[in-house]
């Protein structure tokens, strides 16, 4: 079958000429210079075997070489976003939630929640406010029932198959050396991490198990749990510095046995690791018992080569992405244009997912600790205006295109991209054209060469059916 016999379609189901296996190419795209509630557009591409193609615009696909199965894309729930969401009228709330979580829209299906406070809680708190409550008798998630839990429950009503990962930013204040959930400051010369005693470790394991059970009672299943968010950091917001020997002792000798005793289905994962200030994943994965006990490993702000080496050190251990780059609250097009490269670096390194950070923030985009970050949506609590950011467009197309159970396939390309194959054998590519003009890209697939034109200044989803 020659190229002139291949009909290129733009999402219209027009019959092709008779052949043994129907082939077609479709392209959808989003532009990242602004945000929209429904950003995806169809592109009627052309094919031209004689088109001039730059060397960097060659893409070689090897669909017969398969890697990990994708589990989904999502973002992080937080108290700040929940408060902003529920400031809207009911109808507007529903529209926002549909746009974010519906399988027909953004399809955010693998999301994250904090265990207790995070840097985008409204202030510092924990679930065990009574000092020295070693029996965790006064445990309560009542605080979460105001904004965070209703936010998650509304998302689950729209997407009941949503997966959830969770991690604590800080233990209860009384379990820490500095007796505070936040105010973790290494520059004072004071050690401010988790107190390193068997009694504290046992109580903390009980506390975490109570959280899983309390959320279960509310109808929210936590599928994966990372022991600590960024255990290598000191932060003025909720956090906890934990050395790796203490971290592994806590996980192996206290948390895992407690979860097993309580028959909790939640998987216990290493992470979240950054590969910045410490070599935590190397320390952990060099230990055979760690490789056997933990279900997987979670990374954020990590470099691709170090993530790839996880597969060499622990080939049977799954890899999860836990938090996307948060930037500075500008929510700019330039920042959104880096999102595909970041997502591709994790997926191509072996992660089964990608988790954006703040799904929703309020009009300030500021935390209670006075720093700004990006989000997919910004909701003004006073005017009730909802702003969809360029990052929303990027996440919308990625999550709409690469679905749970798609399988990553091999490719060779100079630019960052993602290539997967679905259960029907369709090949799906995510490619970005940052140029201000349309351009041709040459695809090598199934011993064929196909030159396809991409729209200008766009993130593109290319589907090849019948290849």
C-alpha angles and dihedrals in degrees: 000000000000127000094255088063093056112095114208114214133192100216093299114125097228113159116250125221115283112282139145092260122017113235129196140155124216129184131200123177147180129207117224101206090095141004127254135182091233104022104162118110131184119239123205100215128194133217123224120169091193097051118127109253123187118232092249091054095068115109122189115198125200104184092171088069108076130186132173127351113244117239099189149271130268148131143241129286116216140172093248091057093045092054090049093048094052092049087073126086113266095256092051091048090054093049092051093048092048091050091051106038110020114111086227092057130028092339095206095184108155108053141167135230131184121242098231119329126003131180087275097052114115089248141333118299141134139201095252108053095161110095118241093006092158092166090054088229094149098048113144137168091192091121091060092054092073101061116340102054095043088050091054094043092052090052090050091052088060097039110024092176092061115136120218132209122187140185136173121245092194140004118232112296094249091059092059132082093234092045091230135103090218132018092085100163122165091184092073089065090238122125108234107177136109114308107254105227133116090239092055093044091050092048092047092051089051090048092052092047089051089054093054091048094045092053090047089056088054091053095255115124115202104209099184134025127193114204097231138357108240099338090188096066138089110204138175088225124062109311144120131219110217123177112228096246089056092041092055093044090052093048102041101035102034118014099041094046091046093051090046092049091050090045091233114173094211113118115233114223137186115245166345090221127173106187088222114099100012140025092236097150092051091049092049100042094048086069114084093205090055091051090052099042103046122069096216147323131263126211136189130173086008130145118248098235092055092049091050090054089062088073089055095047096040111015092175095051119099121228124221131188111223110180136014127220106286100201119188109295096270091116087200131173089239091057093046090053089065093054098086091052090051093047092046092051091060098039093046090048090058107270115146093212147015123226119199114208120236111018093187132013132174127253093280095052083210131130123226084258090061104251127123128229138175126259139180092242133024117202121195106215093202104043094029089226116154117208121196110207130213088255088061089059092051095048091044094059096041095049093042092052107038107053135188110279093027110129124225113239132198122268140164118220138142095223124061111267142146127235125188140162125220129217090269092055096254114147117223125193133188110206131166127216108194093175122108091232134059113263140191123242122195116222121198109200135148091358090304134111119217125180111204129181120233126203119255123265094001146127104231136203110202119191121195112194122192096019 
